[in-house]
Amino acid sequence: MKKFLWILLGAVVLVSAAAWYAGNQKNGRPADQSGSRDEAEERNLIARATYICAGGKTVAAAFYEGKSVLIDPGEMPVPSGSVEIVLSDGRSFNLSQTISASGARYANEDESFVFWDKGDTALILESGVEKDFMECVAPADNADRNIKVISPNGGEIWQKGQKIKILWEASKAIKSVNIRLMVADGGEGQSFNAAIAADAINTGDYEWTVQELYAEVWGVNALPASDKYMLVVEDAQKNSIYDANDAPFVIE
């Protein structure tokens, strides 16, 4: 009798397990997995914009903030955002943010499609060429988010090792900023572009020591001497909102 009961119990367990497995398969996931949260739910939507292009074409864009990436002092901020765009010709793209000297640049994996947000304008490149969507402009909808660099503003002469104070004005809607240093054009530092601060609290000022080895991530061993330096302060959440000094300054 005992043997019969054990056999009956085993049959019930097997039937129950089979039913549970079939139910999970019907729901579209393997029985040994609980399913993961959709990736889109993990992103933080920070802005939407619609650009009007030549010929009445449109580009709808949704900008997402990615997870923060910790960096060492002196390294460039690592972009982690993304944008979803829908073109009026029916195409849509989900693009990752890439490093950019100005504005916010997004591209697909092979760089065959690039979306470059520059505040109230956008540039779209397909295989390196601007062709189907040109002269794209967004209505001004960022009145509550603006930045103005106060100092440096052109003509200053900084010495390496000198302590200076960077000053800017920004609306309260901007919680934190990135501060970047670059050479405008030409000379020894043509491609020089380094981070001074990433995700700094928007206090309106930042003290920095002009120093060497600040662009090590770019393979540059020292700040290049130049009279064409530009400093950019940008919204850390939406770096298409930014300002730079009105004229170049000098680092000796």
For each residue, the residues with C-beta under 8 A, 3 or more apart:
1: 4 5
2: 5 6
3: 6 7
4: 1 7 8
5: 1 2 8 9
6: 2 3 9 10
7: 3 4 10 11
8: 4 5 11 12
9: 5 6 12 13
10: 6 7 13 14
11: 7 8 14 15
12: 8 9 15 16
13: 9 10 16 17
14: 10 11 17 18
15: 11 12 18 19
16: 12 13 19 20
17: 13 14 20 21
18: 14 15 21 22
19: 15 16 22 23
20: 16 17 23 24 31
21: 17 18 24 25 31
22: 18 19 25 26
23: 19 20 26 27
24: 20 21 27 29 30 31
25: 21 22 28 29 30 31
26: 22 23
27: 23 24
28: 25
29: 24 25 33 34 35
30: 24 25 33
31: 20 21 24 25
32:
33: 29 30
34: 29
35: 29
36:
37: 41 42
38: 41 42
39: 42 43
40: 43
41: 37 38
42: 37 38 39
43: 39 40 64 65 66 82
44: 64 65
45: 48 62 63 64 65
46: 63 64 65 81 237 238
47: 62 63 238
48: 45 60 61 62 63
49: 60 61 63 117 138 141
50: 58 59 60 61 138 139
51: 58 59 60 61 121 122 136 137 138
52: 56 57 58 136 137 138 139
53: 56 57 58 59 133 134 135 136 137
54: 57 133 134 135 136
55:
56: 52 53 88
57: 52 53 54 87 88 89 132 133
58: 50 51 52 53 87 88
59: 50 51 53 85 86 87 88 115 122 124 133 136
60: 48 49 50 51 85 86
61: 48 49 50 51 83 84 85 115 117 122
62: 45 47 48 83 84 85
63: 45 46 47 48 49 81 82 83 104 117 238
64: 43 44 45 46 81 82 83 84
65: 43 44 45 46 80 81 237
66: 43 69 79 80 81 82 97
67: 80
68: 80 199
69: 66 77 78 80
70:
71: 75 76 77 78 195 198
72: 75
73:
74: 194 195 213 214 215 216 217
75: 71 72 78 195 216 217
76: 71 99 180 193 194 195 217 218
77: 69 71 178 180 195 198 199
78: 69 71 75
79: 66 96 97 98 99 100 104
80: 65 66 67 68 69 97
81: 46 63 64 65 66 96 97 104 106
82: 43 63 64 66 94 95 96 97 106
83: 61 62 63 64 94 95 97 104 106 115 117
84: 61 62 64 92 93 94 95
85: 59 60 61 62 92 93 95 115
86: 59 60 91 92
87: 57 58 59 90 91 92 93 133
88: 56 57 58 59
89: 57 132
90: 87
91: 86 87
92: 84 85 86 87
93: 84 85 87 108 113 115
94: 82 83 84
95: 82 83 84 85 106 107 108 113 114 115
96: 79 81 82 106 107 108 109
97: 66 79 80 81 82 83 104 105 106
98: 79 105 106 107
99: 76 79 105
100: 79 103 104 105 116 239
101: 182 193
102: 118 232 242 244
103: 100 116 117 118 119 239 240 242
104: 63 79 81 83 97 100 116 117 118 238 239 240
105: 97 98 99 100 114 115 116 117
106: 81 82 83 95 96 97 98 114 115 116 117
107: 95 96 98 111 113 114 115
108: 93 95 96 111 112 113
109: 96
110:
111: 107 108 114
112: 108 126 127
113: 93 95 107 108 124 125 126
114: 95 105 106 107 111 123 124 125 126
115: 59 61 83 85 93 95 105 106 107 122 123 124
116: 100 103 104 105 106 122 123 124 125
117: 49 61 63 83 103 104 105 106 122 240
118: 102 103 104 121 122 123 240
119: 103 142 240 241 242
120: 137 138 139 140 142
121: 51 118 136 137 138
122: 51 59 61 115 116 117 118 136 137 138
123: 114 115 116 118 130 136
124: 59 113 114 115 116 130 132 133 134 136
125: 113 114 116 128 129 130
126: 112 113 114 129 130 131 132
127: 112
128: 125
129: 125 126
130: 123 124 125 126 133 134
131: 126 134
132: 57 89 124 126
133: 53 54 57 59 87 124 130 136
134: 53 54 124 130 131
135: 53 54
136: 51 52 53 54 59 121 122 123 124 133
137: 51 52 53 120 121 122
138: 49 50 51 52 120 121 122 141
139: 50 52 120
140: 120 143
141: 49 138
142: 119 120 145 146 241
143: 140 146
144: 171 173
145: 142 171 173 174 235 238 241
146: 142 143 170 171 241
147: 168 169 170 171 174 177 233 234 235 241 242 243
148: 168 169 170 243
149: 152 153 166 167 168 231 232 233 243 244 245
150: 153 167 168 169
151: 156 165 166 167
152: 149 156 158 164 166 229 231 245 249
153: 149 150 156 245 246 247
154: 245 246 247 248 249
155: 247 249 250
156: 151 152 153 249 250
157: 249 250 252
158: 152 162 164 210 229 249 250 251 252
159: 162 210 251 252
160: 210 211 212 222 223 251 252
161: 209 210 211
162: 158 159 209 210
163: 207 208 209 210
164: 152 158 207 208 209 210
165: 151 205 206 207 208
166: 149 151 152 179 196 205 206 207 208 231 233
167: 149 150 151 204 205
168: 147 148 149 150 177 204 205 233 243
169: 147 148 150 204
170: 146 147 148 174 177 202 204 233 235
171: 144 145 146 147 174
172: 202
173: 144 145
174: 145 147 170 171 177 202 235 236 237 241
175: 201 202 236 237
176: 199 200 201 202 236 237
177: 147 168 170 174 197 199 200 202 233 234 235 236
178: 77 195 197 198 199 200 232 233 234 236 239
179: 166 195 196 197 200 206 208 231 232 233
180: 76 77 193 194 195 196 231 232 234
181: 192 193 194 195 196 214 229 230 231 232
182: 101 192 193 194 229 230 231 232
183: 186 187 189 190 192 193 224 226 228 229 230
184: 228 229 230 248
185: 190 228
186: 183 190 228
187: 183 190 224 226 228
188: 224 225 226
189: 183 192 220 223 224 226
190: 183 185 186 187
191: 218
192: 181 182 183 189 215 218 220 223 224 226
193: 76 101 180 181 182 183 215 218
194: 74 76 180 181 182 214 215 217 218 220 223
195: 71 74 75 76 77 178 179 180 181 198
196: 166 179 180 181 206 208 214 231
197: 177 178 179 200 206 208
198: 71 77 178 195 236
199: 68 77 176 177 178 236
200: 176 177 178 179 197 203 206 236
201: 175 176
202: 170 172 174 175 176 177
203: 200 206
204: 167 168 169 170
205: 165 166 167 168
206: 165 166 179 196 197 200 203
207: 163 164 165 166
208: 163 164 165 166 179 196 197
209: 161 162 163 164
210: 158 159 160 161 162 163 164 223 251
211: 160 161 214 223
212: 160 221 222 223
213: 74 216 221 222
214: 74 181 194 196 211 223
215: 74 192 193 194 218 220 223
216: 74 75 213 219 220 221
217: 74 75 76 194
218: 76 191 192 193 194 215
219: 216
220: 189 192 194 215 216 223 224
221: 212 213 216
222: 160 212 213
223: 160 189 192 194 210 211 212 214 215 220 251
224: 183 187 188 189 192 220 251
225: 188 251 252
226: 183 187 188 189 192 229 250 251
227: 248 249 250
228: 183 184 185 186 187 248
229: 152 158 181 182 183 184 226 248 249 250 251
230: 181 182 183 184 244 245 248 249
231: 149 152 166 179 180 181 182 196 244 245 249
232: 102 149 178 179 180 181 182 242 243 244
233: 147 149 166 168 170 177 178 179 242 243 244
234: 147 177 178 180 239 241 242 243
235: 145 147 170 174 177 238 239 240 241 242
236: 174 175 176 177 178 198 199 200 239
237: 46 65 174 175 176
238: 46 47 63 104 145 235 241
239: 100 103 104 178 234 235 236 242
240: 103 104 117 118 119 235
241: 119 142 145 146 147 174 234 235 238
242: 102 103 119 147 232 233 234 235 239
243: 147 148 149 168 232 233 234
244: 102 149 230 231 232 233
245: 149 152 153 154 230 231 248 249
246: 153 154
247: 153 154 155
248: 154 184 227 228 229 230 245
249: 152 154 155 156 157 158 227 229 230 231 245
250: 155 156 157 158 226 227 229
251: 158 159 160 210 223 224 225 226 229
252: 157 158 159 160 225
